[in-house]
Structure formats: structure tokens, C-alpha cells
Amino acid sequence: MAKKENEIKEPTKLDEVLAKIRETKEEDVKLHFITRILKNGVGKRDKTLDKYLFKVYQIDVDDEIRSYLYDLSIKELERTLSKDYSLIDYDPISDDTDHLFSYKLKAETSSFSDVVVNQLGKELPKVESIDGIVSENEELWAYCIGFLDVDNASWIYTFRKIMISKIAIDEKNDNEKNILIRQIRTIFNSTSKKLTLMKGEAVTLDKQIDCVYWEDTFYVLKKVPFEQIVGLQEEYHAKAIEVVDEMKRTTLIDGLDVVEEDLKTNTSLHKKLVKLQQNGGLNGLDGNRIKKMAKVCKRYGESIPIGEDGHIKVSDRKDFETVIKALCDYYKKGEVSGKSYGTFSGRELKKVEA
């Protein structure tokens, strides 16, 4: 989003966070690894939301890495904020091109809240080896950089999702830990001018930040990795199943079984259904509203199949997507231009009396 000439930008909370980090001392920086652990008695394919625990470890780093982490964090925040993105409340579906998001984690829906509420800032176990904290049921999930705000005796944390391809462990018996991807790791030796094998354990720390946590709020720089880190994708999956069940209970939408397979893995569909739940689009659904939905969809070249009994008849994924569009007020019209638009994003505006 381009800056407007002579326009003074109001500082956001994220600008305040950056200013606070600049005031912290480099020697106070801490690096943490976060692992995700499958609960005892729960299978990875079990359809339950609360099946993981998270554990935080502190890892000792030398001065060179500490300086690197400190500098890259500031530069990454500066780079992001230089684009003058606006900061808005988090929304599952939104036009996130020109926005950053703030999000307050709910302890009742996310086990990740334990990381920021009960673990970070406390006495933590130290990492002795990467091999020692990774197993069939425990995976390296994210890394976190802590900055001490001395004035307020509080911490600011940045998070970055760790992908499995960024981890490498040398082992004598590769069959013992098939959870990790094996790869030949090399480094160019500038002294010998040769490509040489890099031995030992390695985790790649990217020059990026997915989100920042400060004063009970996450500030989201990269939406999808953030959703993965805190478990929103799994929360949305659970909510999407609830919404489809609610659609079935209306007894006005038939054939919903055809979307069961898509519901298992389609994160885009999950978000649309969560948006439908937030908008209350199923409230008051009746025969008259179904006719109006069909009329609006037809106007834009789409159709909702309706049976003789007045019920919506979903026969495939395309039918289902069209029904969700109609229920979510996907079809919108500009008040000034009169032009029509199609989008799941948007916030309801309240009219102001003249």
C-alpha cells in the first residue's frame, strides 16, 4: 500500500512493539524451541480438537547467533511496517493484502495458550540435543525469540513455524527415527574453496517472523503460518464440522454427505464455514430465504438446485460452494458505484443517523 504524500501515519501497536524491541538489550535475547506433543491415548487421525500439548525449551546460543537473531528481528519488523499496512482484528477470511492482524488467543479453544501464559518467561528445560526432543509423538513445531522489556519487567516474543524439511539429524541407524527427513547437508568452505559435508544436528532459522506476542495479544505478520502455530487450522476444522451438522439440522439442505471427504482436509472450505458461523447466515433459514438465495445466485450466473419440497439439493462440491456463498452474503454491491462484487471478506457496517 503506497504512502500518501504529506500524510502522517498514526502509529499502530506493532510500531510500539518495534520501538520496545529496539530499546531492549542484545545480551538479554533468548531463543526457545517449541515442540508439539500428541497426548497419550490419542491417535494422529482422531477427530478431536484438543489432542496436542506444547512444550517450550530454552536453547543456549553464542554471542554471534544472539546478535544475528536480534538484528534480523528488528530488520524484519522494519521491512513489514515500512509497507504501511493497517492493523485490524483477526478474521478467518479477509482481504489480507493490505492488513496485519491482532488476535487474542482463547485458552478454552487453543492448547497453545499454555505456551504464552504458563511457560514462556518461567524456568524452562534446556535443549541438550535436537535428537533428544524429537520423537514419534513429539515434533519440533516453532522457534521463539524473546526480548526483555526491562522497564516493565516483561517479555516480547516473536514466533516462526519450523518446517520438517528445515531439520536434519545425523544418526547411525536411520531406521530408528523415520519421522525426520534425511538429506545430505553441505556448506561451502570459503578457506578451502570446496563444498564440504556439514555434520551434526541442524535447524534452519529463517529470516522471517510469522507473529509477535506482546501484552496478551498476537500481532500477525503471516496469516497461514500463524494459524498453523497456534492451532487455528484444527480449530476451524472442528468448527466446520459443527456448521455442517447445523446445516443438516435445519432439514432444509439435503445431500450434505457429498462434502464429507472435503471436510477432512480442505482448509479453505473450513474458513468459509467458520465465516458462515460468525455471520449467523443459517439463522432464520426458511423457504422464502432459499428462494431469495436462488434468485440472487442466478443473477450472477450460478444456481442453487431446489427440489419440489422446497429443499436445497446438494449433489456435488460446486452446489455446496454456491450455497455457502449465498448464506455468507458473498454477493455484494457498492453503495456509491453500484457495482457488484463477490467476496467472503468484509465487516458489517452500522448506519449512522443523519
Stockholm file with secondary structure:
# STOCKHOLM 1.0

chainA/1-354         MAKKENEIKEPTKLDEVLAKIRETKEEDVKLHFITRILKNGVGKRDKTLDKYLFKVYQIDVDDEIRSYLYDLSIKELERTLSKDYSLIDYDPISDDTDHLFSYKLKAETSSFSDVVVNQLGKELPKVESIDGIVSENEELWAYCIGFLDVDNASWIYTFRKIMISKIAIDEKNDNEKNILIRQIRTIFNSTSKKLTLMKGEAVTLDKQIDCVYWEDTFYVLKKVPFEQIVGLQEEYHAKAIEVVDEMKRTTLIDGLDVVEEDLKTNTSLHKKLVKLQQNGGLNGLDGNRIKKMAKVCKRYGESIPIGEDGHIKVSDRKDFETVIKALCDYYKKGEVSGKSYGTFSGRELKKVEA
#=GR chainA/1-354 SS CCCCTTCCCCCCHHHHHHHHHHHSCGGGCEEEEEEEEECTTCCTTCCCSCCEEEEEEEECCCHHHHHHHHHHHHHHHHHHHTTCCEEEECCSSCCGGGEEEEECCCTTTCTTHHIIIIITTSCCCBCSCSGGGCCSSEEEEEEEEEEEETTTTEEEEEEEECCGGGEECCCSCGGGGTTSCCCCCEEEETTTTEEEECCSCEECCCSCCSEEEETTEEEESSHHHHHHHHTHHHHHHHHHHHHHHHHHHTTCEECGGGGHHHHHHCHHHHHHHHHHHHHTTTTTCCHHHHHHHHHHHHHTTCCCCBCTTSCEECCSHHHHHHHHHHHTTCEEECTTTCCEEECSCCCCCCCCCC
#=GC SS_cons         CCCCTTCCCCCCHHHHHHHHHHHSCGGGCEEEEEEEEECTTCCTTCCCSCCEEEEEEEECCCHHHHHHHHHHHHHHHHHHHTTCCEEEECCSSCCGGGEEEEECCCTTTCTTHHIIIIITTSCCCBCSCSGGGCCSSEEEEEEEEEEEETTTTEEEEEEEECCGGGEECCCSCGGGGTTSCCCCCEEEETTTTEEEECCSCEECCCSCCSEEEETTEEEESSHHHHHHHHTHHHHHHHHHHHHHHHHHHTTCEECGGGGHHHHHHCHHHHHHHHHHHHHTTTTTCCHHHHHHHHHHHHHTTCCCCBCTTSCEECCSHHHHHHHHHHHTTCEEECTTTCCEEECSCCCCCCCCCC
//
